[in-house]
């Protein structure tokens, strides 16, 4: 999809822009949580 096509689509569907932003926000938060859970601590 070219930039103009995506820009036109989001201009016609403004609620989709909010949904895409929310999805990206949740994905970035989930990535950090998964990374934190897989961290191991070397003990004595």
N, CA, C and O atoms as a GROMACS GRO file, in nm:
protein
  176
    1UNK      N    1   0.085  -0.117   0.000
    1UNK     CA    2   0.000   0.000   0.000
    1UNK      C    3   0.090   0.124   0.000
    1UNK      O    4   0.180   0.134   0.083
    2UNK      N    5   0.068   0.215  -0.089
    2UNK     CA    6   0.150   0.335  -0.094
    2UNK      C    7   0.108   0.432   0.016
    2UNK      O    8   0.003   0.417   0.078
    3UNK      N    9   0.192   0.532   0.038
    3UNK     CA   10   0.164   0.630   0.143
    3UNK      C   11   0.036   0.707   0.114
    3UNK      O   12  -0.043   0.733   0.204
    4UNK      N   13   0.016   0.745  -0.013
    4UNK     CA   14  -0.105   0.821  -0.046
    4UNK      C   15  -0.229   0.738  -0.023
    4UNK      O   16  -0.330   0.790   0.026
    5UNK      N   17  -0.225   0.611  -0.057
    5UNK     CA   18  -0.342   0.526  -0.038
    5UNK      C   19  -0.373   0.511   0.111
    5UNK      O   20  -0.489   0.518   0.151
    6UNK      N   21  -0.271   0.490   0.192
    6UNK     CA   22  -0.291   0.476   0.336
    6UNK      C   23  -0.340   0.608   0.395
    6UNK      O   24  -0.429   0.609   0.479
    7UNK      N   25  -0.283   0.718   0.351
    7UNK     CA   26  -0.325   0.849   0.400
    7UNK      C   27  -0.470   0.876   0.363
    7UNK      O   28  -0.547   0.927   0.445
    8UNK      N   29  -0.508   0.842   0.241
    8UNK     CA   30  -0.646   0.862   0.198
    8UNK      C   31  -0.741   0.773   0.277
    8UNK      O   32  -0.849   0.817   0.316
    9UNK      N   33  -0.702   0.649   0.301
    9UNK     CA   34  -0.787   0.557   0.377
    9UNK      C   35  -0.809   0.608   0.518
    9UNK      O   36  -0.921   0.607   0.569
   10UNK      N   37  -0.701   0.654   0.583
   10UNK     CA   38  -0.715   0.703   0.719
   10UNK      C   39  -0.792   0.834   0.724
   10UNK      O   40  -0.859   0.863   0.823
   11UNK      N   41  -0.784   0.913   0.618
   11UNK     CA   42  -0.862   1.037   0.612
   11UNK      C   43  -1.011   1.004   0.603
   11UNK      O   44  -1.094   1.076   0.658
   12UNK      N   45  -1.045   0.897   0.533
   12UNK     CA   46  -1.185   0.857   0.520
   12UNK      C   47  -1.236   0.782   0.642
   12UNK      O   48  -1.356   0.782   0.669
   13UNK      N   49  -1.146   0.719   0.717
   13UNK     CA   50  -1.183   0.641   0.835
   13UNK      C   51  -1.100   0.687   0.955
   13UNK      O   52  -1.003   0.620   0.992
   14UNK      N   53  -1.134   0.800   1.015
   14UNK     CA   54  -1.051   0.854   1.124
   14UNK      C   55  -1.047   0.766   1.249
   14UNK      O   56  -0.949   0.770   1.324
   15UNK      N   57  -1.150   0.686   1.272
   15UNK     CA   58  -1.148   0.599   1.390
   15UNK      C   59  -1.045   0.489   1.374
   15UNK      O   60  -0.992   0.439   1.473
   16UNK      N   61  -1.016   0.450   1.250
   16UNK     CA   62  -0.916   0.347   1.226
   16UNK      C   63  -0.777   0.397   1.266
   16UNK      O   64  -0.694   0.318   1.310
   17UNK      N   65  -0.750   0.526   1.251
   17UNK     CA   66  -0.622   0.582   1.293
   17UNK      C   67  -0.604   0.563   1.444
   17UNK      O   68  -0.496   0.527   1.490
   18UNK      N   69  -0.709   0.587   1.520
   18UNK     CA   70  -0.703   0.566   1.665
   18UNK      C   71  -0.685   0.419   1.700
   18UNK      O   72  -0.612   0.386   1.793
   19UNK      N   73  -0.752   0.332   1.626
   19UNK     CA   74  -0.739   0.189   1.651
   19UNK      C   75  -0.597   0.141   1.620
   19UNK      O   76  -0.540   0.063   1.696
   20UNK      N   77  -0.541   0.188   1.510
   20UNK     CA   78  -0.404   0.149   1.476
   20UNK      C   79  -0.305   0.200   1.580
   20UNK      O   80  -0.211   0.129   1.616
   21UNK      N   81  -0.325   0.321   1.628
   21UNK     CA   82  -0.238   0.376   1.731
   21UNK      C   83  -0.246   0.292   1.858
   21UNK      O   84  -0.144   0.262   1.920
   22UNK      N   85  -0.367   0.254   1.898
   22UNK     CA   86  -0.386   0.174   2.019
   22UNK      C   87  -0.321   0.037   2.005
   22UNK      O   88  -0.258  -0.012   2.099
   23UNK      N   89  -0.336  -0.026   1.889
   23UNK     CA   90  -0.275  -0.156   1.865
   23UNK      C   91  -0.123  -0.147   1.874
   23UNK      O   92  -0.059  -0.232   1.936
   24UNK      N   93  -0.066  -0.044   1.810
   24UNK     CA   94   0.080  -0.028   1.817
   24UNK      C   95   0.127   0.000   1.959
   24UNK      O   96   0.233  -0.049   2.001
   25UNK      N   97   0.050   0.076   2.034
   25UNK     CA   98   0.085   0.104   2.173
   25UNK      C   99   0.083  -0.024   2.256
   25UNK      O  100   0.175  -0.048   2.336
   26UNK      N  101  -0.019  -0.107   2.238
   26UNK     CA  102  -0.027  -0.233   2.312
   26UNK      C  103   0.085  -0.329   2.273
   26UNK      O  104   0.140  -0.399   2.358
   27UNK      N  105   0.121  -0.331   2.144
   27UNK     CA  106   0.230  -0.418   2.101
   27UNK      C  107   0.363  -0.376   2.162
   27UNK      O  108   0.444  -0.461   2.199
   28UNK      N  109   0.388  -0.246   2.172
   28UNK     CA  110   0.514  -0.202   2.232
   28UNK      C  111   0.517  -0.234   2.380
   28UNK      O  112   0.622  -0.269   2.434
   29UNK      N  113   0.403  -0.222   2.448
   29UNK     CA  114   0.398  -0.256   2.590
   29UNK      C  115   0.416  -0.407   2.611
   29UNK      O  116   0.484  -0.449   2.705
   30UNK      N  117   0.354  -0.487   2.526
   30UNK     CA  118   0.365  -0.632   2.539
   30UNK      C  119   0.508  -0.677   2.512
   30UNK      O  120   0.556  -0.771   2.576
   31UNK      N  121   0.576  -0.613   2.418
   31UNK     CA  122   0.715  -0.649   2.389
   31UNK      C  123   0.804  -0.629   2.510
   31UNK      O  124   0.891  -0.712   2.539
   32UNK      N  125   0.785  -0.520   2.581
   32UNK     CA  126   0.863  -0.493   2.702
   32UNK      C  127   0.832  -0.592   2.812
   32UNK      O  128   0.922  -0.634   2.885
   33UNK      N  129   0.706  -0.629   2.826
   33UNK     CA  130   0.667  -0.725   2.930
   33UNK      C  131   0.726  -0.863   2.901
   33UNK      O  132   0.771  -0.930   2.994
   34UNK      N  133   0.724  -0.905   2.777
   34UNK     CA  134   0.780  -1.036   2.740
   34UNK      C  135   0.931  -1.036   2.762
   34UNK      O  136   0.986  -1.134   2.811
   35UNK      N  137   0.996  -0.927   2.728
   35UNK     CA  138   1.141  -0.919   2.746
   35UNK      C  139   1.177  -0.924   2.896
   35UNK      O  140   1.276  -0.985   2.934
   36UNK      N  141   1.096  -0.861   2.978
   36UNK     CA  142   1.122  -0.860   3.123
   36UNK      C  143   1.101  -0.999   3.183
   36UNK      O  144   1.172  -1.037   3.275
   37UNK      N  145   1.004  -1.074   3.132
   37UNK     CA  146   0.977  -1.207   3.185
   37UNK      C  147   1.086  -1.306   3.148
   37UNK      O  148   1.108  -1.402   3.221
   38UNK      N  149   1.154  -1.286   3.038
   38UNK     CA  150   1.257  -1.381   2.994
   38UNK      C  151   1.395  -1.348   3.048
   38UNK      O  152   1.491  -1.419   3.020
   39UNK      N  153   1.406  -1.243   3.126
   39UNK     CA  154   1.534  -1.206   3.184
   39UNK      C  155   1.567  -1.304   3.296
   39UNK      O  156   1.483  -1.333   3.381
   40UNK      N  157   1.687  -1.354   3.294
   40UNK     CA  158   1.727  -1.447   3.400
   40UNK      C  159   1.830  -1.380   3.490
   40UNK      O  160   1.910  -1.298   3.446
   41UNK      N  161   1.826  -1.417   3.616
   41UNK     CA  162   1.919  -1.362   3.714
   41UNK      C  163   2.013  -1.474   3.755
   41UNK      O  164   1.969  -1.578   3.804
   42UNK      N  165   2.142  -1.451   3.736
   42UNK     CA  166   2.241  -1.553   3.774
   42UNK      C  167   2.261  -1.544   3.926
   42UNK      O  168   2.308  -1.443   3.978
   43UNK      N  169   2.225  -1.649   3.992
   43UNK     CA  170   2.239  -1.652   4.138
   43UNK      C  171   2.367  -1.721   4.182
   43UNK      O  172   2.443  -1.770   4.099
   44UNK      N  173   2.391  -1.725   4.311
   44UNK     CA  174   2.513  -1.788   4.362
   44UNK      C  175   2.514  -1.939   4.348
   44UNK      O  176   2.610  -2.004   4.387
   0.00000   0.00000   0.00000
